Amino acid sequence: MKNLFYGLYALFFNICRKLFPLKNNRICFVAPHNGGEHDSLGIMKKYVELLGSYETVSVSTRDLKSSVFSAIGFFTSGAKKLATSRYVFLNDNFMPMARLNFSPDATVTQLWHAEGAFKKFGLSAPLSADIAEREKACSKRLDYIICSSKNIASIYAEAFGTDIEKVLPLGSPRVDELLAECDSDSMRKAFDEKHPECKGKKLILYAPTFRESPEKDSALLSHIDAEKFNAEFGNEYQLLIKLHPQINSASPVEKTTDVTKEDIGMLTHICKMVITDYSSVCMDFALLSKPCIFFAFDLEEYEKERSFYFDYESYVPGRVAKTFDEVLEAIRNPQSCEDSLESFREFNFDYIDCNNAKRIFDAVTASNS
């Protein structure tokens, strides 16, 4: 079925390429999976629209799930938008690209949806032979791949199976918004109105990533002892839980607050610290110099399924806890989580400023001027 989908999209795209001319001022933003106004794709789109001299269009696979009419539009008008755009930005692998014949005058840039290097991804991770070949074919259509530091450029080249010359360590657009001045007091007030049980308390976010099976996902929150947490910290802290979009089977935990649908950028600003495991959410908290606790109760098992680019326990920017009691100890002593934050930031980010979108856009458009 997926091959049929990819082939049908490529057919419409390639027909449009032949029938319609390239529009030099058109920029297409492609969201193959998750995409929103606060991710790198959305921030780049905002930046371009503020310039005022380009036409921006969007293509999202979410249209396939909205209605029959939007699905038809994805294959027809969506393919035309992409085929006639001078510049294309993506935030993930768009599998139909393996068969798309872009104009030689078009420039395709992969922004990616995460910063730094943590878990192995792309061609560095275990993939079936057909998916690996499709990802390689997609990468051949890319002119540039953006990463956040020269230290990880070779990792991105490996993950995308491409020459390192294509990898530009210019920063991540979503960092612009994360580091920009914001009214965190207003954010917190709006949050408390939605979640009144949090009012007057400091917030700790638990944000685990998904596992490779629904059974493991459903058992994920069983490792959280909310009763023990609240007995010790309940008067001072409220525990928030944000699940990865791919986790569909975990049961809610009583006396905690479910923030799965809340924006991670907002949560990063209003939370005092994060408890995670193998999620790149640690990059956001590290950028804001907030304590990170790594609850890696299944580290040995997880490493067998999906390994890391570096030794996990010595690399992560915070204290590693194998039991929930160790998590509680790390909360009692947040200073123990801060020692490695600075070196982690310096390794993964060459630019800790709000000029990433401009830097990327100037580089991409200058190459085609």
C-alpha positions in Angstrom: 0.0 0.0 0.0 2.8 2.4 0.9 4.5 1.7 -2.4 1.3 2.6 -4.2 1.0 5.8 -2.2 4.6 6.8 -3.0 4.2 5.9 -6.7 0.9 7.8 -7.1 2.4 11.0 -5.5 5.5 10.8 -7.6 3.3 10.4 -10.7 1.4 13.6 -10.0 4.6 15.5 -9.0 6.5 14.5 -12.1 3.6 15.4 -14.4 3.4 18.8 -12.7 7.1 19.3 -13.1 6.7 19.0 -16.9 3.5 21.0 -17.2 4.2 24.0 -14.9 7.2 26.3 -14.6 9.2 26.7 -11.5 8.2 29.8 -9.5 11.4 31.6 -8.3 9.7 33.2 -5.3 7.8 30.2 -4.1 9.0 28.3 -1.0 7.4 25.0 0.0 7.4 23.7 3.6 6.9 19.9 3.8 5.8 18.3 7.1 6.0 14.5 6.6 5.0 13.6 10.1 4.7 16.0 13.1 4.9 19.6 12.3 3.7 22.8 13.9 4.2 26.5 14.2 6.8 26.0 17.0 9.1 23.4 15.3 12.0 24.3 13.0 9.8 24.1 9.9 7.2 26.5 11.4 9.8 28.9 12.7 11.5 29.0 9.3 8.1 29.6 7.6 7.5 32.6 10.0 10.9 34.0 9.2 10.3 33.8 5.5 6.8 35.3 5.7 8.3 38.3 7.7 10.7 39.0 4.8 7.6 39.6 2.7 9.1 38.9 -0.7 8.3 35.2 -1.1 5.2 33.1 -1.6 5.0 30.3 1.0 3.0 27.1 0.5 2.7 24.0 2.7 2.4 20.3 2.2 1.5 18.0 5.2 0.7 14.3 5.3 -1.9 15.2 8.0 -4.1 16.1 5.0 -4.3 12.4 4.3 -6.2 11.9 7.5 -8.4 15.0 7.5 -11.0 14.2 4.8 -11.3 12.7 1.4 -11.1 16.1 -0.2 -7.9 17.1 1.6 -6.4 13.7 0.7 -7.1 14.3 -2.9 -5.6 17.8 -2.6 -2.5 16.3 -1.1 -1.9 14.2 -4.2 -2.9 16.9 -6.7 -2.5 20.6 -5.7 0.0 19.6 -3.0 2.2 17.8 -5.5 1.9 20.9 -7.8 3.0 23.2 -5.0 6.0 21.1 -4.3 6.9 20.6 -8.0 6.8 24.4 -8.8 8.7 25.6 -5.7 12.2 27.1 -6.0 13.1 26.3 -2.4 11.9 23.4 -0.4 12.3 22.9 3.4 11.5 19.6 5.3 11.6 18.6 8.9 11.8 14.8 8.4 12.1 12.1 5.8 9.4 12.4 3.1 9.4 9.0 1.5 7.8 9.9 -1.8 10.9 12.0 -2.5 12.7 8.8 -3.5 10.9 9.0 -6.8 10.6 12.8 -7.3 12.5 14.5 -10.1 13.1 18.0 -8.8 14.0 20.8 -11.2 17.8 21.3 -11.3 17.1 24.9 -10.2 15.2 23.9 -7.1 17.0 23.7 -3.7 15.9 21.1 -1.2 16.9 21.6 2.5 16.4 19.1 5.3 16.0 21.1 8.6 15.4 17.9 10.6 13.2 18.0 13.8 15.8 17.6 16.5 19.0 19.2 17.6 22.4 17.7 18.5 23.3 14.0 18.4 21.9 11.5 20.9 20.1 8.4 19.7 21.2 6.9 16.4 18.8 7.8 13.7 18.3 7.4 9.9 20.8 5.1 8.2 22.8 4.9 11.5 19.9 3.0 13.1 18.7 -0.6 12.3 16.5 -0.5 9.3 15.0 -3.0 6.9 16.8 -3.2 3.5 13.9 -1.6 1.6 13.5 1.4 4.0 17.3 1.9 4.0 17.3 2.0 0.2 14.3 4.4 0.1 16.0 6.8 2.7 19.2 6.8 0.6 17.2 7.7 -2.5 15.4 10.5 -0.6 18.8 11.8 0.6 20.0 12.0 -3.0 17.3 14.7 -3.6 18.7 16.9 -0.8 20.9 19.8 -1.5 21.5 20.6 2.2 21.1 19.1 5.6 21.1 21.4 8.6 22.6 20.4 12.0 23.3 22.4 15.1 27.1 21.9 15.5 30.2 21.2 13.4 31.0 18.5 16.0 28.1 16.4 14.8 28.2 17.1 11.0 29.8 13.7 10.3 27.0 12.0 12.3 24.4 13.7 10.1 26.2 12.8 7.0 26.2 9.2 8.1 22.6 9.2 9.1 21.5 10.6 5.7 24.0 8.6 3.7 25.4 11.7 2.0 28.6 13.7 1.6 29.6 15.8 4.6 29.8 18.8 2.2 26.0 18.8 2.1 25.8 19.2 5.9 25.6 22.8 7.1 26.2 23.3 10.9 24.2 26.6 11.0 21.9 25.9 14.0 18.3 25.0 14.4 15.4 27.4 13.7 13.4 26.3 16.7 16.2 27.4 19.0 15.4 31.0 17.9 12.0 30.8 19.6 13.3 28.8 22.5 15.9 31.4 23.4 13.8 34.5 22.5 12.5 36.7 25.2 9.1 35.4 26.4 6.5 36.2 29.0 6.8 33.0 31.1 4.6 34.5 33.8 1.7 34.8 31.3 2.4 31.3 30.0 2.3 30.0 33.6 -0.9 31.9 34.3 -2.7 30.4 31.3 -1.3 27.0 32.1 -2.7 27.2 35.7 -6.1 28.1 34.4 -6.2 24.8 32.4 -4.6 22.8 35.2 -5.6 24.4 38.6 -4.0 21.6 40.6 -0.6 23.1 39.6 -1.3 26.6 40.9 1.3 27.7 43.5 3.6 24.8 42.8 6.9 24.4 40.9 6.6 22.1 37.9 8.7 19.0 37.0 8.2 17.5 33.6 8.4 13.7 32.9 8.9 13.2 29.2 9.9 9.7 28.2 10.3 8.5 24.6 8.5 5.6 23.1 9.7 2.0 23.1 9.6 -0.5 20.2 6.5 -2.4 21.3 3.0 -1.4 22.6 3.5 -3.7 25.6 6.6 -1.7 26.7 4.8 1.6 26.1 1.8 0.5 28.1 4.1 -0.4 31.0 6.2 2.7 30.8 4.4 4.8 33.5 4.3 1.9 35.9 7.8 2.9 36.9 6.6 6.2 38.2 5.6 6.1 41.9 3.4 9.2 42.1 2.4 8.4 45.7 6.0 8.4 46.8 6.7 11.6 44.8 3.8 13.4 46.3 4.5 12.3 49.8 7.9 14.0 49.7 7.4 16.8 47.2 3.7 17.3 46.7 3.5 20.6 48.6 6.3 22.1 46.5 6.2 20.4 43.1 3.6 19.1 40.7 4.7 16.2 38.4 3.6 16.7 34.8 3.6 13.8 32.2 4.1 14.4 28.5 4.0 11.2 26.4 5.6 10.8 23.0 3.1 11.1 20.1 3.9 7.4 19.2 2.8 6.2 22.7 -0.9 5.2 22.5 -1.3 2.7 25.2 0.0 4.1 28.5 -2.6 4.6 31.3 -2.7 7.9 33.1 -1.1 8.2 36.6 -3.3 9.5 39.4 -2.3 12.7 41.1 -0.1 13.8 38.2 -1.0 16.2 35.4 -1.2 14.9 31.8 0.3 17.5 29.5 0.8 15.3 26.5 -1.1 17.7 24.2 0.7 20.8 25.5 3.5 22.5 23.5 6.9 21.4 24.6 8.4 24.8 24.1 6.0 26.3 26.6 6.6 23.5 29.0 10.3 24.0 28.8 9.9 27.6 29.8 7.6 27.0 32.8 9.1 23.8 34.2 12.0 23.9 36.7 13.5 20.6 35.5 12.9 17.6 33.3 12.9 13.8 33.9 13.5 12.0 30.7 15.2 8.8 29.4 16.4 8.7 25.8 14.4 11.7 24.5 16.0 14.7 22.7 13.8 16.9 24.9 17.0 17.1 27.1 18.4 19.4 24.4 15.8 22.1 25.1 16.3 22.0 28.8 20.1 22.0 28.4 19.9 25.1 26.2 18.0 26.9 29.0 20.5 25.5 31.6 17.7 23.7 33.5 18.5 20.4 35.4 17.9 17.2 33.6 17.4 13.8 35.2 17.7 10.6 33.1 15.5 7.9 34.4 17.0 5.0 32.4 15.5 2.0 34.2 15.8 -0.1 31.0 19.1 1.2 29.6 20.7 -2.1 28.9 17.6 -3.4 27.1 17.1 -0.2 25.2 20.7 -0.1 23.9 20.2 -3.5 22.3 17.3 -2.2 20.3 18.5 1.3 19.5 22.0 2.4 20.5 23.5 5.9 21.0 26.3 7.8 19.2 28.2 8.2 22.5 28.4 6.4 25.8 25.0 7.2 27.4 26.0 7.6 31.0 29.0 9.8 30.4 27.4 11.9 27.7 24.0 13.0 29.0 23.8 16.4 30.6 22.5 15.3 34.0 22.3 12.5 36.6 21.4 9.0 35.4 18.9 7.2 37.7 18.1 3.5 37.3 15.4 3.4 40.0 12.7 5.9 41.0 14.3 6.3 44.4 17.4 7.6 42.6 15.2 10.0 40.7 13.9 11.4 44.0 17.4 11.7 45.2 18.3 13.7 42.1 15.3 16.0 42.7 16.5 16.6 46.3 20.0 17.6 44.9 19.4 19.4 41.6 23.0 20.7 41.6 24.2 17.2 40.9 22.4 17.4 37.6 24.0 20.6 36.4 27.7 19.6 36.2 27.7 18.4 32.6 25.2 20.9 31.2 27.7 23.4 29.9 30.0 21.0 28.1 26.9 19.3 26.5 25.6 22.6 25.3 29.0 23.6 23.8 29.4 20.3 22.0 25.9 20.2 20.4 25.4 23.9 19.6 27.7 26.2 17.8 25.2 29.0 17.9 23.3 29.8 21.1 21.4 32.8 19.7 18.2 33.7 17.9 19.7 34.0 14.3 19.5 30.4 13.2 16.6 30.8 10.7 18.3 33.9 9.1 21.7 32.1 9.0 20.2 29.1 7.2 18.0 31.0 4.8 20.9 33.3 3.8 23.1 30.4 3.1 20.6 28.4 1.1 19.4 31.3 -1.0 22.9 32.6 -1.6 23.9 29.3 -3.1 21.3 29.7 -5.8 21.6 33.4 -6.5 
